[in-house]
Amino acid sequence: MNDIVASVNAMIERYVTSVGLDKNKCYDSMKNSWNWRIGSASVQVYVQAVPLSSGAIRYYLRIFSPLMEIPTYNETYFYRYLLELNDSKLGVKLSVLGNWVYATYERDVVGMDYDELSTCIADLEWWADTLDDQLKQKFSAPPAGERPTDF
């Protein structure tokens, strides 16, 4: 692990312990990632190396939380709703991977200090714990044979 990744991981560890989590239960050394739950949301935090065409490497803090599976009905409305949320929910973006919607945050680690890192993680935690419930409530599967008509 290089000095940049070690420094960011030390800040993540500091955050984890500052909010009362057990660093030994949160850290996955095989994946070099941190994982925990906040309310109903699962949170994963790690540093990703991104190679550039110049041969240099940029490092990004990445924070993810799966919110819900993509519903199999009214998908056009669902995706439009996600795009509108992306515009109004500051500091977090919504992304799709496979059949899941994620709350995500990413930032180049150059110049990042502990206060910024902790704000980024806490914001993502709050949004994920809020949005997973809101999205599941709004887009829960309809009873068999019924389709929502108010979309």
Order of alpha helices (4+ residues) and beta strands (2+ residues): alpha-alpha-beta-beta-beta-beta-alpha-beta-beta-alpha
